[in-house]
Amino acid sequence: MKFENLKSGEQFFLNDFLYTARDQAHSRLLKLIKAQSSLPIDLSDSIIYYCGPSATPNGRVVGSCGPTTSSRMDMFVEPLLKAGLRIMIGKGRRSKKVRMLIKKYKAIYFIAPAGCGALLSTKIVSKKLICFKDLGPEAIYRLKVKDFPLIVAIDSKGHSIYEDI
């Protein structure tokens, strides 16, 4: 994936695979990294969406699937970037430290439209449980998305819509 040319504030429609992960899944991934154990997902050039999909209604791929507050994941960012993570999707501001880490690792932080979980769920074409089933909606799922609407909040040069625009 090459997103280095995207600038903060730009709109982008993602057509790719991503993993969902919230607080508890991040905590477990960090424990595995610290223990130097193999991870249940390949983080190389991967995308993590800070999301916990709700129950799937009949006839749908997924239930409501909106972003959660990203700052709660700030403490997990550096080890995941070191492991290869390149794109994070959520909502809201990130710490100054995360902004600098995004620049250092040439990553990207996108925001998804908050309050639009039902609409965002229509952009998901497949869902597969990957690991941590016991976490319920906070388990890690692999989603394939089509025309998933995003805005570049922090670009790979560290420019932020919250600070620079």
KAURGI-V589453 format. One line per field, one symbol per residue. psi: psi as a letter, one per 20 degrees, with the letter a starting at -180 (. if undefined). burial: + if it has 24 or more other C-alpha atoms within 12 Angstrom, else -. A space follows every 50 residues. Layout:
BEGIN
psi = ???
burial = ???
END
This chain:
BEGIN
psi = pojhiqqpiqqqopnaqrqqpaghhgggggggghjkrqqiqoiokrppon qnqrqoqpjqhqaplrqrphhiihiigghhghiiphpqpbqrqqrhgggh hgggjlaqoqqqoqjkhgghhijpiqpppgrlhiicijrpqpqpqplopr pogorijjpphhhi.
burial = --+--+++-+-+-+-+++++++++++++++--+-----+-+-+-++++++ +++-------++++++++++++++-++++++-++++++++++++---+++ +++-++++++++++--++-+++++-++-++++----+++++++++--+++ +++++++++++----
END
